[in-house]
Amino acid sequence: MSNKNLIPPGTDNKPSGQYVEVGPRGGEVKNARTVTIDKGDRLPPTQEKGRKWQRK
């Protein structure tokens, strides 16, 4: 996926659904978190600085 699909932690007003934690450039990370948010919720912090969220 392109970097356009990567969302920094703390971003709000994203579509509801599941988001998975990825590396700074979208790569897989070991023991990645998956979160479910509702419309308008804020994405939580990632486990390590520099990581981002990507919609499943």
Buried (B, 14 or more C-beta within 10 A) or exposed (E): EEEEEBBEBEEEEBEEEEBBBBBEEBEEBEEBBEBEBEEEBEBBEBEEEEBBBBBE
